[in-house]
Amino acid sequence: MNSKFKVIIVFLVAVNSFSAAACTAPAQTLNSAEALKEYLNKQPANSPDNPIKVTMNANATMLEKIAAAINSTSIYVSLNLSGSALTTIPDDAFYDRDKDIGCVMLTAITIPDSVTSIGQYAFCNCTSLTSINIPSSVTSIGPNAFMNCLSLVTINIDAGNSVYSSDNGILYNKEITILIRCPAKRTGTFSIPDSVTRISDSAFFGCTSLTSITIPGSVTNIEMAAFIVCTSLTSITIPDSVTSIGNQAFDYCTSLTSVTFRSTIDSRNLGSRSFPGDLRAKYLAGGIGTYTRASGSDTWTKQ
């Protein structure tokens, strides 16, 4: 299993998620990480529902220091970078790889319309982040940019963006043929739009409160770790349009007890640990049909 998933899955279990409401604290405009830290240290303790609003003038090299400054306090922050001349949010901008921790006190962020790219793992492990506003200027979002953002409710894309779009807070490409990221805080049931043909790597990673997901007949590719750690998902139907399922696609779906396959998928296109237990082996031997298991069992049976 990919080592990053191992670390993040442990972190996923260990960290409590929070919900955020409207920010009510007065906004402040600051120009350095040092000034931010000094300001936050003077504030009374708050909650994710009432973060301090801060507007900052920042460049790309400052973002790591800004994240560290926020993490060094016990103050929840809603960060507005719209006054900055940023052109990129670099890889790991709000994620410390050495400590494997994100900017855990950050609840919301507004990105300036000068930014054209957001790097991979840019907001990874920002576990209190509830919303992110992405302007029309952004034409590149790196893999796993929002991985393990446990409280993320919505990803908002400006309607004028030529590459990306959002519908009900879910991130797609502009044509809504690729589902890129479903926020981890999504709850209940969800039907993927009929226009989607590809479910991206880690698209539903850590959506622990989704109980039902409908995959339409338009989908052909379910990529690596697409539904990993969807721990409340109880059943899934793989339509006959699907020709490939990536490694770990449904791994750690601990409540999954019923899987229906509508078509035959070649073993070369069915990743290892694509499903929990021995389902991959049972399906390759048994073919099209519905497979079930008792809760907690690794043994699947074709019905």
C-alpha positions as a printed NumPy array, in Angstrom:
array([[  0.   ,   0.   ,   0.   ],
       [  1.228,   3.517,  -0.844],
       [  3.041,   4.875,   2.236],
       [  1.331,   8.255,   1.988],
       [ -2.088,   6.618,   2.2  ],
       [ -0.937,   4.669,   5.287],
       [  0.1  ,   7.843,   7.091],
       [ -2.931,   9.816,   6.044],
       [ -5.392,   7.044,   6.932],
       [ -3.966,   6.931,  10.462],
       [ -4.231,  10.71 ,  10.616],
       [ -7.797,  10.521,   9.298],
       [ -8.856,   8.333,  12.206],
       [ -7.   ,  10.39 ,  14.802],
       [ -8.178,  13.896,  13.966],
       [-11.596,  15.297,  14.872],
       [-13.277,  17.256,  12.094],
       [-15.045,  20.511,  12.61 ],
       [-17.842,  22.445,  10.891],
       [-17.582,  26.162,  10.227],
       [-20.196,  28.865,   9.972],
       [-19.946,  32.497,   8.958],
       [-16.897,  34.453,  10.13 ],
       [-17.851,  37.25 ,  12.488],
       [-14.497,  38.592,  13.737],
       [-13.182,  41.861,  12.248],
       [-10.797,  41.51 ,   9.301],
       [ -7.123,  42.49 ,   9.58 ],
       [ -4.61 ,  43.189,   6.791],
       [ -1.059,  42.008,   7.459],
       [  2.151,  41.866,   5.443],
       [  4.321,  39.16 ,   7.021],
       [  4.144,  35.814,   8.805],
       [  5.768,  37.416,  11.828],
       [  3.082,  40.106,  12.   ],
       [  0.423,  37.422,  11.615],
       [  1.819,  35.37 ,  14.475],
       [  2.087,  38.425,  16.723],
       [ -1.486,  39.425,  15.917],
       [ -2.946,  35.958,  16.468],
       [ -1.143,  35.533,  19.782],
       [ -3.05 ,  38.546,  21.081],
       [ -6.441,  37.064,  20.22 ],
       [ -8.665,  35.117,  22.633],
       [ -9.263,  31.443,  21.972],
       [-11.954,  30.861,  19.365],
       [-13.725,  28.032,  17.555],
       [-13.881,  26.885,  13.926],
       [-17.366,  28.451,  13.781],
       [-15.935,  31.877,  14.579],
       [-12.513,  32.211,  12.93 ],
       [-10.495,  35.403,  12.843],
       [-10.632,  37.046,   9.401],
       [ -7.198,  37.97 ,   8.127],
       [ -6.267,  39.544,   4.802],
       [ -2.613,  39.172,   3.816],
       [ -0.287,  40.528,   1.19 ],
       [  1.856,  37.492,   0.402],
       [  4.11 ,  35.904,  -2.175],
       [  4.562,  32.184,  -2.81 ],
       [  7.616,  31.817,  -0.581],
       [  5.699,  33.284,   2.367],
       [  2.91 ,  30.693,   2.352],
       [  4.826,  28.016,   4.238],
       [  5.722,  30.564,   6.929],
       [  2.129,  31.767,   7.083],
       [  0.924,  28.189,   7.616],
       [  3.517,  27.67 ,  10.35 ],
       [  2.506,  30.933,  12.032],
       [ -1.164,  29.916,  12.071],
       [ -0.323,  26.438,  13.393],
       [  1.815,  27.896,  16.171],
       [ -1.262,  29.501,  17.726],
       [ -4.549,  28.086,  18.956],
       [ -6.544,  30.537,  16.83 ],
       [ -8.762,  29.498,  13.918],
       [ -8.251,  31.7  ,  10.857],
       [-10.144,  32.569,   7.682],
       [ -7.413,  33.704,   5.299],
       [ -7.991,  36.081,   2.397],
       [ -5.062,  36.375,  -0.017],
       [ -6.968,  38.391,  -2.608],
       [ -4.785,  41.456,  -2.116],
       [ -1.636,  39.53 ,  -3.048],
       [  0.254,  39.297,  -6.317],
       [  0.557,  35.516,  -6.116],
       [  0.799,  33.631,  -9.397],
       [  1.079,  30.152,  -7.933],
       [  0.313,  28.253,  -4.763],
       [  3.249,  25.813,  -4.707],
       [  3.318,  22.107,  -3.921],
       [  2.813,  21.538,  -0.176],
       [  2.182,  25.251,   0.392],
       [  0.06 ,  24.628,   3.513],
       [  1.373,  21.117,   4.192],
       [  4.535,  20.227,   6.12 ],
       [  5.79 ,  16.92 ,   4.667],
       [  8.373,  16.439,   7.424],
       [  5.723,  16.605,  10.14 ],
       [  2.9  ,  15.32 ,   7.906],
       [  0.616,  18.078,   9.12 ],
       [ -1.411,  20.677,   7.293],
       [ -2.457,  24.125,   8.389],
       [ -4.889,  22.691,  10.927],
       [ -6.201,  26.04 ,  12.226],
       [ -7.147,  27.303,   8.745],
       [-10.94 ,  27.213,   8.192],
       [-11.334,  29.054,   4.861],
       [ -9.181,  30.606,   2.154],
       [ -9.798,  33.005,  -0.715],
       [ -7.27 ,  32.833,  -3.541],
       [ -6.424,  35.967,  -5.562],
       [ -7.278,  36.139,  -9.264],
       [ -3.586,  36.457, -10.119],
       [ -3.026,  32.759,  -9.285],
       [ -2.845,  30.376, -12.254],
       [ -1.8  ,  27.134, -10.543],
       [ -2.303,  25.241,  -7.293],
       [  0.356,  22.601,  -6.607],
       [ -0.006,  19.005,  -5.508],
       [ -0.789,  18.451,  -1.815],
       [ -1.069,  22.246,  -1.465],
       [ -3.755,  21.977,   1.241],
       [ -3.198,  18.368,   2.299],
       [ -4.179,  17.676,   5.934],
       [ -5.751,  21.113,   6.427],
       [ -8.277,  19.356,   8.607],
       [-10.361,  22.401,   9.622],
       [-10.654,  23.881,   6.122],
       [-14.365,  24.108,   5.285],
       [-14.378,  26.088,   2.039],
       [-12.072,  27.28 ,  -0.698],
       [-12.748,  29.87 ,  -3.402],
       [-10.835,  29.38 ,  -6.658],
       [-10.819,  32.203,  -9.229],
       [-11.205,  32.033, -12.995],
       [ -7.447,  32.491, -13.461],
       [ -6.522,  29.036, -12.098],
       [ -5.823,  26.632, -14.972],
       [ -3.908,  23.914, -13.089],
       [ -4.741,  22.083,  -9.852],
       [ -2.196,  19.451,  -8.826],
       [ -3.   ,  15.907,  -7.676],
       [ -4.324,  15.554,  -4.141],
       [ -4.378,  19.314,  -3.592],
       [ -7.213,  18.884,  -1.06 ],
       [ -6.366,  15.432,   0.327],
       [ -7.476,  14.76 ,   3.884],
       [ -9.254,  18.074,   4.268],
       [-11.663,  16.379,   6.657],
       [-13.977,  19.367,   7.187],
       [-14.117,  20.538,   3.584],
       [-17.741,  21.194,   2.594],
       [-17.411,  23.091,  -0.653],
       [-14.951,  23.906,  -3.425],
       [-16.141,  27.011,  -5.258],
       [-14.921,  27.688,  -8.806],
       [-15.533,  31.044, -10.456],
       [-18.028,  30.624, -13.296],
       [-15.589,  32.265, -15.701],
       [-12.924,  29.568, -15.221],
       [-12.118,  27.929, -18.584],
       [-10.658,  24.673, -17.165],
       [-12.564,  23.815, -13.986],
       [-16.121,  23.998, -12.695],
       [-17.964,  23.233,  -9.485],
       [-21.458,  21.923,  -9.011],
       [-22.919,  21.826,  -5.516],
       [-19.408,  22.291,  -4.132],
       [-17.847,  19.374,  -6.049],
       [-14.84 ,  19.961,  -8.301],
       [-15.001,  18.899, -11.981],
       [-13.261,  19.798, -15.19 ],
       [-15.09 ,  22.455, -17.223],
       [-17.063,  19.945, -19.294],
       [-18.042,  17.905, -16.192],
       [-16.585,  14.767, -17.758],
       [-14.004,  14.298, -14.983],
       [-14.959,  14.263, -11.307],
       [-11.826,  15.59 ,  -9.616],
       [-12.714,  16.   ,  -5.956],
       [-15.741,  15.514,  -3.744],
       [-15.258,  17.399,  -0.459],
       [-14.684,  15.008,   2.436],
       [-17.54 ,  16.458,   4.488],
       [-20.152,  15.438,   1.921],
       [-22.89 ,  13.396,   3.61 ],
       [-25.741,  11.056,   2.686],
       [-26.293,   9.959,  -0.903],
       [-24.77 ,  11.185,  -4.15 ],
       [-25.439,  10.472,  -7.819],
       [-22.526,  11.204, -10.127],
       [-23.683,  13.257, -13.142],
       [-24.358,  11.319, -16.35 ],
       [-21.755,  13.392, -18.201],
       [-18.852,  12.036, -16.105],
       [-16.603,   9.489, -17.824],
       [-13.714,   9.456, -15.366],
       [-13.491,   9.431, -11.577],
       [-10.059,  10.791, -10.713],
       [ -7.419,   9.545,  -8.292],
       [ -8.617,   9.985,  -4.699],
       [-11.772,  11.779,  -5.876],
       [-13.814,  10.577,  -2.865],
       [-10.885,   9.979,  -0.507],
       [-12.067,  10.073,   3.106],
       [-15.736,  10.83 ,   2.38 ],
       [-16.618,   8.938,   5.537],
       [-20.251,  10.123,   5.721],
       [-21.351,   9.186,   2.202],
       [-23.679,   6.211,   2.513],
       [-24.611,   5.726,  -1.142],
       [-22.929,   6.632,  -4.436],
       [-24.506,   6.005,  -7.828],
       [-22.08 ,   5.549, -10.716],
       [-23.734,   6.287, -14.085],
       [-23.336,   4.291, -17.289],
       [-21.172,   7.052, -18.74 ],
       [-18.189,   6.237, -16.476],
       [-15.398,   4.194, -18.077],
       [-12.508,   4.725, -15.664],
       [-12.363,   4.602, -11.864],
       [ -8.85 ,   5.641, -10.95 ],
       [ -6.48 ,   4.802,  -8.098],
       [ -7.89 ,   5.232,  -4.578],
       [-11.004,   6.89 ,  -6.013],
       [-13.244,   5.792,  -3.095],
       [-10.637,   4.846,  -0.507],
       [-11.768,   5.274,   3.132],
       [-15.436,   5.792,   2.249],
       [-16.22 ,   4.001,   5.487],
       [-20.016,   4.446,   5.43 ],
       [-20.521,   3.178,   1.876],
       [-22.5  ,  -0.073,   2.098],
       [-23.049,  -1.062,  -1.532],
       [-21.946,  -0.111,  -5.02 ],
       [-22.887,  -1.071,  -8.566],
       [-20.181,  -1.006, -11.23 ],
       [-21.954,  -0.293, -14.549],
       [-21.112,  -2.142, -17.755],
       [-19.402,   0.968, -19.135],
       [-16.495,   0.652, -16.672],
       [-13.376,  -0.841, -18.268],
       [-10.785,  -0.133, -15.579],
       [-10.63 ,   0.178, -11.792],
       [ -7.41 ,   1.422, -10.214],
       [ -5.352,   0.137,  -7.318],
       [ -7.013,   0.657,  -3.914],
       [-10.106,   2.166,  -5.555],
       [-12.434,   0.856,  -2.794],
       [ -9.814,  -0.048,  -0.211],
       [-10.697,   0.644,   3.442],
       [-14.41 ,   0.827,   2.585],
       [-15.059,  -1.042,   5.805],
       [-18.884,  -1.028,   5.59 ],
       [-19.02 ,  -2.217,   1.984],
       [-20.96 ,  -5.514,   1.969],
       [-22.49 ,  -5.657,  -1.523],
       [-20.859,  -5.053,  -4.921],
       [-22.584,  -5.64 ,  -8.255],
       [-20.542,  -5.933, -11.455],
       [-22.427,  -5.356, -14.712],
       [-19.49 ,  -6.176, -16.991],
       [-16.268,  -8.132, -17.265],
       [-13.102,  -6.167, -16.499],
       [ -9.788,  -7.577, -17.666],
       [ -7.448,  -8.49 , -14.795],
       [ -4.818,  -6.158, -16.255],
       [ -7.227,  -3.257, -15.719],
       [ -8.323,  -4.25 , -12.221],
       [ -5.819,  -2.927,  -9.676],
       [ -4.532,  -4.855,  -6.713],
       [ -6.532,  -4.201,  -3.524],
       [ -9.142,  -2.538,  -5.714],
       [-11.717,  -3.901,  -3.242],
       [-11.464,  -5.049,   0.394],
       [-10.976,  -8.723,   1.195],
       [-10.865, -11.351,  -1.543],
       [-13.422,  -9.683,  -3.838],
       [-10.961,  -9.025,  -6.668],
       [-10.019, -12.704,  -6.829],
       [-13.651, -13.851,  -6.503],
       [-14.797, -11.516,  -9.27 ],
       [-12.011, -12.557, -11.654],
       [-13.037, -16.179, -11.065],
       [-16.816, -15.64 , -11.042],
       [-17.476, -12.756, -13.42 ],
       [-20.607, -10.617, -13.724],
       [-22.98 , -10.623, -10.767],
       [-23.535,  -9.463,  -7.197],
       [-21.063, -10.343,  -4.452],
       [-21.75 ,  -9.975,  -0.744],
       [-19.939, -10.48 ,   2.529],
       [-20.818, -10.385,   6.181],
       [-19.832,  -7.203,   7.99 ],
       [-16.188,  -7.425,   9.059],
       [-15.47 , -10.483,   6.898],
       [-12.834, -10.602,   4.154],
       [-14.651, -13.409,   2.329],
       [-17.041, -12.552,  -0.501],
       [-19.68 , -14.854,  -1.982],
       [-21.318, -14.579,  -5.385],
       [-25.111, -14.528,  -5.158]])
